[in-house]
Amino acid sequence: MEQTLTAWLLPAITLVAGIAIGFLIARLAPNAAPGRTQRQLDEIQERFDAYQSEVVTHFNTTANLVKKLTQSHQDVQQHLSEGANRLALDELTRQRLLASLHAEDGGERRERLKPPASQEMPKDYAPKSADVPGMLDESYGLKNKR
């Protein structure tokens, strides 16, 4: 009886001691999972914040550059108009130059694309007439032997 008690008691005490030691090591270790996970989460949050800041900066810079481009385009158009007024030899030439400038500036309206008249989905096969066999027909592609 004493021998069976020792056979059961020793492994049970060893198991409990192992669990306790493992728990203590897991709690006190510097690379414990909760602390490491929190650091990783903080690092990802910092990277995300930096990315958002970079996106905002990019679009602000793009908006400023487009604004400068628009202003430069207007300055070029004004310069060309003044040059046409000042340098054209006669009134007809001046009017033609100014008309061509304003046509490029948006004076001409382009025709907009119109949506298709039919709302039917496109087919992924070629339509055929009723008297012609389809590709899945047994006689498709075979020559008649008469």
Secondary structure as GFF3:
##gff-version 3
##sequence-region A 1 146
A	DSSP	alpha_helix	2	28	.	.	.	ID=ss1
A	DSSP	alpha_helix	33	87	.	.	.	ID=ss2
A	DSSP	alpha_helix	91	102	.	.	.	ID=ss3
A	DSSP	pi_helix	103	107	.	.	.	ID=ss4
###
